[in-house]
Amino acid sequence: MQVDELLKPFPIKEFHPFPRALLGPGSHEMIGPEALKLGFKKTLVMTSGLRGTDIVHKIVESMRYHGLEVVVYDQVESNPKDYNVMDSVAMYQENACDSFVSIGGGSSHDACKGARIAVAHDGRNVNEFEGFNKSENPKNPPHIAVSTTAGTGSETSWAYVITDTTTDPDNPHKYVAFDDNSVTTLAIDDPVLYYDCPVDYTAQCGFDVLAHASEPYVSRLNFPPSLGNALHAIKLTAQNLRQAVWNGQDLPGREGMMYAQYIAAQAFNSGGLGIIHSISHAVSAFYDTHHGLNNAVALPRVWAFNMPVAYKRFADIAEAMGIDTHGMTDPQAADAALNAAIRLLRDVGIPERFVDVNADSYSKNRLGQGPTKFYEQAKEIKGDAGDVDRITNHVLGDACTPGNAKECTFDTVRPVVEHCMTGDLDDLLT
């Protein structure tokens, strides 16, 4: 059943499973013994390669030291593509592997989760599993997810996001698959691994956390078991993101963001998301831009869009962000939360509009470098009327949109997308 179908006729809300997890400094060093306990013998490691670091090498050698055979697929791309998934499935089958390890951020974890689902269905194309619980075989290979960024939450959630490159080049498609069978077997979050994360990626991933936390807190799903985690993740992000960005070797800051991203994902796992994520998915479908960056640009606009139906919840967010709301009305406190989010975005140096994003905006930018004809033509974000229309239509078809706090139509969402493209954040400030 689709989320929008579930929302209207039934009061029943579903709590989705979490994996076992190891969290804290040094936890990645437990991967060898943990893999052996889970029965791993020959493992496919999926990663982007994490070029410029020795993280993958150290983890792989640790696994081999413990007697495990390891095959490495290190071609996962940002915004993982369907062919990344299927290439890794072929490698898994050709090498008779029995397990998976993903090392990296959301792209590595998502691609790996998709690969596990495909393997469990005799190599069927991952695009067949778009939607909600589309897999039919609950038995898929065990999976340890090792995070090297504080943002994704994919290591503990039931969602994975894939770009379908088989669609019309003029209408690319990025989708979310929600599937209880994709949940990892073990999550490992070690803040020491975040030390190598670049400044700009740290900031962008932090806004992924803020989106993961704030969207379920105001979601129309209104799922009580998610609300406490959501609010605390907002608090941790407000307290730790600046330090994690500008003093990346600071363990308390990195550890604070580790917990923020982990519990934020547990909040949205059952509490839902909204059009911050839908806009992010749409923009990266067309331009292959970083998911966290997209969330950062969209977040202030979507907060402003949703506030009229959730002033009290946004007032709570203001307090979680450290604002003294004593004496404020709920709308005043909600405005203060929005101002605080914009201040945070500016403090960590994230571009404020999509048209400001270019090849020099952040490290490893892929504008105009993607693997398909469409991406080769997308060398800059246009932000024109056609762009806004295309992205708005993609948003309306995204699986995250039904959970948004405020009802979404083409006419109501299009101005939000347009403002994300070319609008001035100062217009939102009070």
N, C-alpha and C positions, 0 to 999 in steps of 0.2 A: 504494500500500500504506500502511495506517495504521501509526503508530509502534508501537502495541502488537503488531501483527502482525509487524512487522519485528524487534522485540526478541526474540521467543520462538524462531523457528525458524532465524534466520540470524546469523552472526557479522559480516556485512557492515555497515559503517557508512558513511554518506554525508557527504562534505564539500561544503557548499553554497557557491555563488559569492558574492563580494563585488564591489561596484562600485569604480571608480576614485574617489579622494577627494582633496580639498584640505583641509588642516587647519592652523589657526593664525590669529593675528591678521591681519585684513585680507583673508582669503581670500574673503569674500563680495563684495568689490569686483571679483573676477574673473568674476562670473557672466555679464556681457555678452559678453566675448570667448569664454568657454567655450561659451555657448549658440550663438554663431555657428559655432564649430568643429564643433559637433554637428549643424549644419544647421537650427537653429531659425529659423522665419520668423514664425509667429503662435502665440503661447504662451498657454495658460490657466494663470494663477497661482491656486493653491488655498491658502487661508489662513483663519485664524479672524478676520483683520483686525488682530490684535495691538493692540487699542485701547489708547490711552495711550502708544503709541510711534510713531515714524515709520519703523520698519524696513521695512514693506511699501512705503511710498511711495518710500523711497530705492532699494530694489532694483528696483522697477518702473521708476522714472525712469532708472536706470542702464541697464536693458535697452533702454528706448526711445531713449536717447542713442546706443546702438550700432545703431540701425536696426531693432530688433525691434518687431513689433506685439504688444500685450499686452492680454489680456482678463482681468479679475479676478473670481474667485468667492471672496468673503470671508465665507461663512456656515458654514464648517466648525465643528461644535460639539465640545466635549469629549466623549470617548467617541463618535467619529463614527458617525452614523446612516446607515442604508442610503439614506435620501432625500437626505442630503448628497452622497453619491456619485452618485446618479442625477441629481440636479439639475445637478451639475457636468458629467456626461456630456452632458446635453442642451445645456448652454451650449457645451461643446466642439464638438459636432456642428453647432449652429446657426451658430457663428462660423467654421466650417471651420478650426479650429486644427490644428496639426501636432505639438504638443509640450506638455509640462507642466513647471511649476515649483511646488514646494510650499515654503511658508515657515512655520515654526513648530515645534511639537513633534510628538509621535507622532500626534496626531489629524490634523493637516494631511497628514503624510506617509502615514499609513495610508489616509485617504480618497482621496488621490491615487493610491496604488498600486492600490486597488480600482477607481478610475475608469479607469485605464489598461487593466486587465484587461477591464472592461466594454466599453470602446471597441473593443478588439481583437476582441470577439465581437459586433459590430453592436449594441451597446447592451443586451445581455442584463442582467438584474438581477444586481447584485453578490452577492446572497445565494445564487445558484446555484453560487458558487465556494468555498463553505465547505469546509474540509478540506485535503487534501494534494494539491498539483499538479493541481487540477481544471481549470485552463485548458487549452484545446486549441490555441490559436494563440500560438506563441512570439513573434510579431512584434507588439509594441505600441508606442505612441508613446514617444519618449525623455523622460527625466525627470531634472531636477536638483532635489535635495532640500537645502534650506538650513535648518539647525537653529538654533533660537533658545533651546533649553533643553538642559541636560546631563542627559539621562535616557533618552530614547526608544530610540536605537539603530536606529530604523526606517529611517534613511537608509542603513544598510549591511546590513540583514537581509533574509531572504526571507519575513518574516511581516507580515501586516497584520490589524488587529482591528476588527471592525465590529459595531454593535448592530443587530439585526434587529427593526424595529418592526412587522413584519407578523404577529408571533406573538400568542398569547393574552395580553391585557393582564395577566392574573394570573400569567403564566409567561413573562416577557420573556427574550430570548435574546441573548447576546453571544458571538461566535465568533471563533476565530482561523483565518485562511486562511494556509497555508504554501504558497508557490508560487515556484519559481525564476524564473518569468517576471515576477514582480512586482519583482524587484531593480532599484533605481534605476540610472540611467546614470552619474550623478555625484553624489557626496555632498560637501557643503560644511559644514564645522564651524568656526565662527569664534567664539572665546570673547568677543570684543568684543560680539557680539550678545546675550550672556547678561547683560550689565550691567543691562538693563531687567527681567530676570526677578524677580518679587517674592520676598521672603524665604521665604514659606511654600512657594511653588512650587519654589524652588531646593532646599529641604530634601526635599520629597516626591519630586522628580525624582531626587535623590541616592539615595533608597532604592529607586527603580526600578533604578538602576545596581547597588546592592548585591544586589538580587534577581537581576538578569540575570547577575551574576558568580557568586554563591554556588550558584545552582541547577544550572548545568552542572557545577560542580566536584564536587557530590555526586550528580549524576544517575546513574541506573542505566544510562544509555547509556555512561557512562565512556569518553568519546571523548578519547584522548590529545592530539590537536592543539588541543583547546579548553582544556586544563587550565592551561597557562601563562598564557594571556590572562586566564582567569577569576581566578586567584590574584593576578595583578598589578593587575587592576581593583579587587579588594577592597582591596589595599594603597593604591592611589591614592585611593580613596574615603575610607578611614580617615584619610589624611593631609590631604585637601583639602576635604572637605565642610563642616566647621565654618567654615573661612575663607571659602568661597564663599557660605555662607548669611549670615554676620554681617558680612562685609566684601565686599559684592558687587562693588565696584570693584577688587578685588585680582586683578590679572591672573594671577599664579601659581596662585592657588586656582581661578579659573575655567578656566584652561588645564589644570590637573590633572584637573578634573572632565570637561573635554572629552575628554581621552584615556581617562579611566576609562570613560565611557559608550560610547565608540566601540569599545574593545577588549572590553568586557563583552558588547556585542551580537555581536561576532564570535565570542565564546565560546559564547553560547547558539545562534548561527546553526546550528551543527552539533552542539553538545553537549547541547541540549535544555533544557527548563525543568521546572517542577514545580507543586505546588499553591499556592505563594505566588501565582503568576500565576493559577491557576485560581480561587482565592478572590477575588482582585482582580477578575477578569472577572465573576464571579457577583455580587459586591456592586454593581459599577457597572451591571450589567444591570438590577438592581432599583432602584438609588438614584441612578444617574448621578454618583457620586462620583469624585473624581480617582484615576486609576490608580496614581500614585506613592504617594498617601496610603494607598490600599488595600494596596499592597505593604508599606508600612511597618508597618501594623497587623498584617498576617498574618505578616511575616517571623520575628519571635521565636518565635511559636507553632509555625510550620512547622519552624524549626530544631530546636526542642525535640522535635518529633514525629519528625524524621528522624535525630537524633543516634545513637540506639542501633544503627543499621545503618551508620553512617559516622563513628565517633568519630575515626579517623585523619584523615579529610578535614577535619573540623571543627577538629581540633588544628592542621592546616596553616593554616586560616582564622584561628585565633587569632594565630598568628605573623605572618601577613600584616597583621593589624590592629594590630600593634605590641606584642603581649603577649610578655613574656619567659616562654617555656614550659619553660625549663630546669628539670629536676627534677619536672615534672608528668607524670602518666600521661596517656594520650590522652583518657580521659573527663574528667579535670580540666581539660585544655586546651580541650576542646570546651565545657565549662561556661563557661570564661573567655571564649571567643568569643561565646557567647550574652550573657553579661553586658556585653561590650563593645558589642554591637549595641544592647542596651537603653539603655546609657549614651549612645550616639550619637543614638538616637532622641529621648531626653530633652534632650540638649544642643541639638538643632536645633529643638525645640519642636513636635513632631508629636503629635496626639492619640493616646492609647494604646489606646482601644477604639472599636469602631464606634459604640456608643451615645453616645459623647462627641462624635461628629461632628454638627454642626448648622449652621444658616445662618451662624453667626458663626465657624465653625472655621477657615475659610481663605477667601482672596479668590476671587471668582467662583464661589462655591459655587452649585450648581444644584439643591439639594434642593427638591423641590416646584415647580420652575420648568420642568421639561422639556416637550417638545412633544407628548407623548402623554397620554392619559387616565391611564395607569398612573403616570407621573412626577408628574402633578398631585396624585395621591393620596399620593405618597411624600414627605411633608413632613418626616418624621423617621425615623431608622433604629430600627425596633422592637426587634430583637434577641430577640424572643420565640421560643417553640418552633416555631411555624409558619414564622417567618423562617429559623431555623436549618435546618429541614428543606428548605425551598425552595432555599436557597443550597447546602446540601450536595449535593442532587441535581444542581444546575447544575455544581458542581465535578466530579462524577463523569463528566459528559458532556463536559468540556472537553478540548481537544486537547493541553493541556500536562500533564495528569494522568498519562498513561502513563510519562513520563520521571521522575516523582518517585522519590526515593531509596528510599522505603518503600512497600510495597504499600498501595493505598487501597481501602477499602470504605466503605459507608455508616456502619457501626458504628465504624470507626476514625477517619474524617474528621469525623464530626459533633461529637465533643468539641472538636476543633481549631477548627471554625467557631464553636461556642458560646463558647469562650474568647476568640476574636477579638471577639465581640460584647460580652461582659460581663465577661470575666475580668480579674484584676489581674496586671499584668506582674511584680509582686513575687513572685508565686507561682512564677515560673520561675527566680528568682535563687537562686544558691547562694553 
